[in-house]
Every structure is written in C-alpha cells, then in structure tokens.
Amino acid sequence: MQYRTNTINGIFFNIQSFFSKGHARSIKAKKNIAASFVTKGLNVFIGLLLVPMAINYVNPTQYGIWLTLSSIIGWFNLFDLGLGNGLRIKLSEAMAVNDVKQARIYISTTYFILTLMMLGIYILFIFINPVLNWALILNADSSLTEELKLLTFYLITFFAVRLVVDLVKTILIADQKIALNGFIGLISNIISLFAVIVLTHTTSGSLLYLGISYSAIPLIIGLIASLILYIKKYKQYRPSVKYINLSKTKDLANLGLKFFFIQITAIIIFSSDNIIITQVLNPLEVTKYNIAQKYFSIILAFYVVVLVPFVPAYAEAYFKNELEWIKSIVRKSQKFWLLSVGIVLIMMVFSNSFYKIWIGEEIQISILLSFFMGLNVIINMWSSIYAPLINGIGKISLSLYLSGFSIILNIPLSIYFAKNLGLGSVGVILATIFCVGLVSIFTCIQFYKIINNSSAGIWNR
C-alpha cells in the first residue's frame, strides 16, 4: 500500500514538475497545450458525431451540397483583407513591451475598419443574391433553388457579423490564451450537437435548418464570449471610439494585405476542392472527400494543438532576440512530427475499417483517396513546424510570391487531374499536395535562414 501511494505521489510530482520547470514562456505553452488537448479532443469527438448525424438528417448528396456552400461562404474570410493577422502581430509587439494604450488603439481601429467593410460588402450582397442561381452553382436539384437562396442569405448575414465578433479571438491568441480560444469553440460545438439532435427528432431533413443551426450558434457564443472577456479579463483592451486612430490603418494594412493574399491561396487550395469536385463529379463525391479529410484531420488537429501555442511565443522570443529558445522548441517539434507520421501510417491501414464503424457501408471511400489524404496531412504537419515563426514575425513576402504561384497552378491542375486524367477526387488532392509541398520546402529554408541570422532580401521581408 505504501509503495502504491509513493508511486502515485511520484507521478503527480513529475507532472507538477513538467508544468512548473523551464522558461516562463515554455511553461505557459505547456499549460496551453495540456488544456487544448482536452478541448480539442472533445471538439474532434463531437465533430465525428456530427458527420453521420447530419448525413442522416438530410442525405449524403444534400450534405455534400452543404459542405460546398459552406466552403463558398468561407471565402467571406477574405474580406477582412488580412486585418486580423495584422492586428495579431501588432498586439504581440505591444504586449511584449506592455504597451496597453497602443494595443487598445490597434484593437479599436481594427474593429472600426472591419465593421465598415463588412457593412459595405453585406449591402452589396443583398442586391446580388436574388439574381444568383445557387442550385446551378452547387450542381444541385432545381427544386432546392429557393431554399438555397434563403439559406445563403442567412449564412452571409451570420458570417459577416461573426467576422467582426471573432476579433476577440485574435486578442486571445496574441495573449497566448490558446486554450481559452479552443474552449469557446468547444461550447459552440456542444450546442450545435444538441441542435442537430433536436432537429432530427422534431423536423424532417432540411438544409435550411441545418445551415442556420451550424452558423447562428457560433455567432451567439462568440458575442457572449466577447462581452464577458471585455467586461472582465480584457477590460483594459476594450474597443472604444475614442481610441480609433485611422493613421494606424497603414500599419495594419501593410501586414494585413500580405496575409490577405496568402489567405486567398489557402482558401483557393482548400475550399475550391469542394466546388471542383461538385462540378466535375457530383455533390456525393464531395461528401466522400470530406469524410476522408475529416478522418485524417483528427491527427492534424492534435498536432496543431501542440504547435499553435508557440505562434505568439515565437513572436515574443524573436522580438526579444531569444533565438536559442526557438531552436530548442523546433528540435522537439521535429521529433513530434516523426511520431505523428507513424500514427498517420497506422490510420491509412485501418481507414476503411474506421469508415464502416463511423459512417456505415452506404458510402464507400477508395483506399487511394485515403492514402493521398494522409500524405497531405503529413506535408501540412511538416510545414506547420516552421510557418508559425515566419507568420508570427510578419516576414511573409516570400510566402506571398509562393501563394501567387499556387493560385495560378492549383485549380487548373486539380481539374486536369480530376477530369482529363480521370482520377476524380484523388486528382484534386494530388494537386493540393503538389502546391502545399512546394510551399513547405521554401518555408523550411526561410525558417533556417531567419533563425541563423543569414536571411537577406526576400528571405527577410
């Protein structure tokens, strides 16, 4: 009994030591990672539950239509012109030197500019939406025309407001409160799960109801979180009209516009997949593609949980010239990547068995699609080791040029592989792998140039 007690005490002591020893920045990151693992684990579990529930509530084809439509609405993220990322970097700089006034000016100015932009774009959409044939755009049955038009109106409305509301999450990231940010998302997912359960038992399958529940709930939770955070934790950063300084727009825009073009690339590469598949093939293939994508995103989600807390930490360390700390974290990240690759390989082997348990046998997914989806995740995880520093300190000119090249290449390559070579959805993910792989090579090279103080020219801008 005494031995067992000592063993348990020893385990708790080792855990406590792990979270209390080391650089203060590392300790904060460890705590964020531990808390984020819990929230991310629950988010992944809920996400896995939601997929079969949503498919059963509507049907596989309509679910594919929903996925494609949500991808298009996701392009709305572009309309912040990268201001959120510009704000994050400026906040990291201000918080590193405890300049509360400067931070509040940047926050207030960003809220003001983004609100005006969203209002203008939303008014424009109100006039355009009635003439858009969403059934044709989504390759859906013409009987869904009016329902899709109404659904799109609600989605754009919620999304435009949410883009402004979610700026509070930028503050959480800049303040290295990654776990709290994840907790807000967890609450939204839990309520969304209950909403789908209620819809399943009280209504017949409806894309309109499904879309509204998925988009309205995160907005409501975001509004509540913003109010609580600005009243309590971030009272000193609360946006105010008197702190709006339009002369700071240039500082935000210089960085923001670069991130804007990089965002365009990310959205085109990842979101256009659904549109290409639904047009070249059909909405059902979109469902298959996204099921495989969500399966392999499980490991990517946990992998990112470990790395995301270091995004603002890298920026703080770089601005304080603590490069050795960054190097030590990257070496550990590389070891973690090797472990994660092994897990992805195991997931590839057991993918079909998992699909049958998760979705059932109604939807069949090819082993080739699973293989290349896993390979895509491996490349993304590798790139995620080095990109946080580059993005965190704003040296993204090279990324900007690579993004432009990827935009030119990705869509025609996806269509050629999928249609002309007859590879279907496998061809789409192959095109993505090619573009992401190319960018990751240059990202790795730039990281080592920066960290070894040998970057010059475009490598240092």
N, C-alpha and C positions, 0 to 999 in steps of 0.2 A: 504493500500500500504506500509506504514511504517513498519507494523507488518511483512508483507511478506519479505521485504528487510532485516529486523533484523533476521528473521528465516533463510534466505539463508546465511547471513553473519555468523550466529551461526554455521550452518552446515559446512561451509568452515573452520571456526576456529577450530572446533572439528577434522576435517580431518587433518588440518595442525598440530594440537597438537599431534595427533596419530603418525604422521610420524616424529615428532621432539623431542618427550619426551622419556625418558628411557635410558638404557645403549646404548653407541655408537654402540655396536655390534648388539643390538636389532633393533636400528634404521636402520642400513644397511640391516638387514634381512627383515624388514618390507617393505623397498623400493624395495628390490629384489622380494619379494612375490607379491606386487602390480603390478609391471611391468611384472612379469612372468605370472600372471593371465591373462593379456591381450594377451601375445604371446601364451600361452598355449591354451587359449580359441579359438584363431584363428587357431592354429595348429589342435586342435580337430575338429573344424568345417570343415577345409579343408580335414582332414583325412576321415571324414564321407562322404564328397562329392566324394572323390576319389574312395571309395569302389564300389558303384554302377556304376560309370563311367568306372572303369577298368573292372568290370564284363561284362558290356555291350559291351566294346571294344573287348574283347576276348569272353569268355563264362564262366559260373560258374566252369566247370571242368578245363579249362586251367588256370583260376585264382587260383584254388587250387594247380595246378602244380607250378605256380609261387610262391605261398606262401611257399610251401615245399622247393623249390630250394633256395629261399632267406633265409630260416632257415638254410639250409646246408652251404650256403656261410657265414652266420652269425657266423659259427664256426671258421671262419678265425680270429675272435676277440681273440681267444685263443692264437694265435701265437705271441702276444706281451708279453707273459709269465708274465702278470701282471705288466709290466713296467710302464704303465700309472698310475695305482693306487699307485705304489711305488713312482713315481715322485710326485703325488699329495700330499702325506703325507710329503715327504721331502721338497716340496715347502712350505707347510703350516708351517712347523717348521722354515724354513729360512725367510719367510715373517713375521712371528710373531716377529722376532728379527731384521727385516730389513737388513738381510744379502744378499744384491743383488748379490755379487760375487758368493757366494755359490749356490744361486738359479740358476744363469746362467750356472754354471758348471754342475749342475744336468740336466738342460734343454738340453744343448748341447750334453752331454753324452748320454742321452736317445734318442735324435734324431739320433745320430750316430749308436748306437747299434740296434735300431729298423729298421733303413734303411737297414743295413746289413742283418738282419734276414729276412725281407720281400723280399729282392732281392734273397736270397738263396731259400726261400720257393717258390717264384714265378717261378724261373728257374726249380725247381723240378716239379712243377705243369704242366709246358709247356710240359714236357716229358710224364707225366702220363695221362693228359686229353684225348689224342687221343684214348687211349685204354679203356676208361670208357664208359659204356653204360648208358647214363643218362635217356633214356626212361625206361629202366628196373629199375633203381634206384628209379625213381619217379612214377613208375607204370603208365606210360603214353603210348599213342598210338605210335607204332613203326615208324609211319610216321613223328614224331617230333624229331627223333634221331639226325639228322644233325643240325637242328635249335637249339636244346637244347645244343649240344656240342659247337656251336658257341656262344650262349648266355652265357654259363658258362665261356668261355674264357674271354669275355668282363667283366663279373661281377667280376671275380677274379682279373683281371688287375686293374679295378677301385678301388676295395676294398683294395688291397694291398697298393696302393698309398694313399688312403684315411686314412688308419690306421695310417700312419706317419703324414699326414697333420693335422689330428684331435687332435694331441698332444697339439695344441694351446688351445683347449677347456679345457684341464687339467689345464692350467695356469689360465684360466678364473674362473674355479671352486675353485682352491686354493686361488685365489684373491677375492673370494666371489662376483664375477660378473656373477651370475647365470642367470639373466635376459638377459644379452648380449648374453650369450650362447644360450638361447632359441630363441633370435631374429634371429640368424644365421640359426637355424633350420627352422624358420618361412619363411625366404626368400627362402630356398630350396623347401619347401612345396608349396609355391605360384607358383614358376616357374614350379614345377612338375605338378601342376594342369593345368596350361596353356598348358604344353607339351602334356598331355593326351587329352585335348580339341582339340588341333591341330591334333594329331594323329587320333582321332575319325573322323575328317572331311576330312582328306587327305589320309588316308591309310585304308586298310582292317585290321581286327583284327590280330595282330602279337605279339606273346610272346617276340620275339627278340626286337622289337621296344619298347615295354612296359618296359622290363627289362633294356635296355640301358638308357632310359629316367629316370627311377627311381634311377639308380646307378651313372650315369655320372653327373647329376645336383648337388647332394650334394658334390661331389668331387670338381667341379668347384667353387661352392660357398665357400667351405672350403679353397681352395687355395687363392681366393680373400681376404677372411677374414684374413687369416694368414699374407698375405703381408701387408694389411692395419694396423693390430694390431702391427706387429713387426717394421713397419716404424714409427708409431706414439705412441700409448699408451704403448706398451711394448718394446720400443727401448732398454731399459736397460737390458732386458732379452733375446734379440735376440740371437738365437743359432749361435755359431761361432766355427770354427775348433780349434782355439787356446784355447778354454775353455773346450775341450773334455778331460776328465780325467778318464781313464779306471779303476783307483783304486776305483772310486765311484760305479763301477758296482756291487760290493758286497753289498753295502748299498741298492741299488735299487733292486737287485735280492733277497735279504733276505726277504724283504717285498713283492716284486713282485711275487715270486714263491708261497707264501701263497695265495695271491689274485688270482694267476693263477689257482690253484686247486679249489678255491671257484667259479671262473668263469666257470670252467668246469662243476661244479654241476649245476649252473644257466642255462647254455646253454643246458645241457642234459635234465634237468627237463622241461624247457620251449620250447626249439627248437625241441627236439626229438618228441614232441607231434604230430607235423605235419607229420613227417616221419612214426611214428607208425600208425597213422590214415590212411595215404595213402596206406600203405602196408596191414594192417589188413582189412581196408574197401575200400575206393577209394578216389580220389582227390576231388570229390564233397563234401564229408563229411568234408574235410579239410576246404573248403570254409565256410560251416555251422559253424564249430567250431570257426573259426577266426572271423566270423561276431558277434557271441555271445561274444567272447573275447574282440573285439574292442568296443562293446556297453558298457560293464561293465568297460572297461578301461577308459571311459570318467571320471567317478568319481575318479578313481585311479590317473589319470593324474593331476587333480586339487588338489587332496590330496597331491601328491608328490611335487607339486609346492610350497605348504606351508612348507614342511619339508626339501626339498633339500637345501635351503639357509643356513640351520643350520648345514650341514655336515662340511664345513670348519670352521664355527663359533664354533661348539662343540670342534673341534681340538684346535683352538686358546684358548678357555676358559679352556680346560683341561690342556694345556701346561702352562697356567698362574695360574692354581690351583683355578679357579673361579667356583667351583662345584655348589654353590647355584644358580648361573645363569642357569646352565644346568638343575637343578631340577625344577626350575620355568617354563622353556620352555616345559619340558616333561609333567608337570601337565596340561598345556594349550593344548598340543598336544593330550592328552588322552580325553579331553572334545571334541576336534575337531573330534576325531575318533568316539565318540558316535553319534555325529551329522551326520557324513558320513555314519555310519551303517544304520541310518534311511533312508537316501537317497537311499542306495543300495536296501533296502527292497522295497521301492516305485518303483525303477527301475525293480525289479523282477516282481512285479504285472503287470506293464504296458509293459513288454518286447515284447510280441507278437504284440501288437498294434504298437509299435515303429518299429519293423522289417518290418511290412507291409507298413508303410509310407516310410521307408528308402530304403528298397530293393525291395519291391513288394511281391507278393504272389507266385512267381515262386520257391523261396527257403523257405522251411518250417523248422523251428528250434524248437525242443522239449522244453517244459517248464521245464523239468528235467535238461536239459543241462544248461538252463539259471539260474536255481536255484543254481546249484553247481558252476557255473562260478562266480555268485555273492558271494557265500560263500568263494571262493578262493580269491576274491578281499578283502573281509573283513579281512581275515587272513593276507594277504600281507600288508594291511594298518596298522594292529596292530604291525607287525614285524618292519615296517618302522619307528615306533616311537623310537625304541631302537637301531636298527642296525647302524644308522649314527655315533653315538659316538664310537662304537666298531670299525667300519671300519675306522673312521677318525683318531683314535689314533694308529691303527695298532695292536690291541690286538685280533688277529684273529686265534690263534691256535685252540681254541675250535671249531670255525666255520669251520676250516679245517677238523677236525675229523668228524664233523656232515655232511660236504659236501661229504666226502668219503662214509659214511653210506648211504646217499641219492642216490649217484650214483649207488651203489650196488642194492638198493631197487627199484628205480623209474621205470626203463624200464621193468624189468620182471613183476612188479606189474601192470603197465599200460597194458601190453599185456594180462596178466591173466584176469584182469577186463574186458577189451575190447573184447577179443576173447573167452576165456574159459567160462566166466560168461555171455557172450552175451550182455554186457552193451554198446558196441560201444564206441563212443566218450565220453559218460558220464563216462565210466570206466577210460578213460585216465585222465580226470580232477580230478576224485576221487583219483587216485594215486598221482597226484600232490598235492592235498590238504593234504593228509596224510604226505608227505615228508616235505612240507613247514610248516605245523602246528607243526610238531615235532621240527624243527629248531627254530621256533618262540618262543616256550616255553623256550628253553635253552638260546636264545638271551635275552629274558626278564630277566631271572635270572642273567645272567652275567652282564647286564647293572646295576642292583641294587647293585651287589657286588662291581663293579668298582666305582660307584658314592658314595657309603657309605664307601669306603676305606677298604672293607673286602674281596677283591679278593686276591686269592693266588693260586699258582700252575698254572694249565692250564687255570683257570679263569682270570689270569693276564698276559697271554703271547700272 
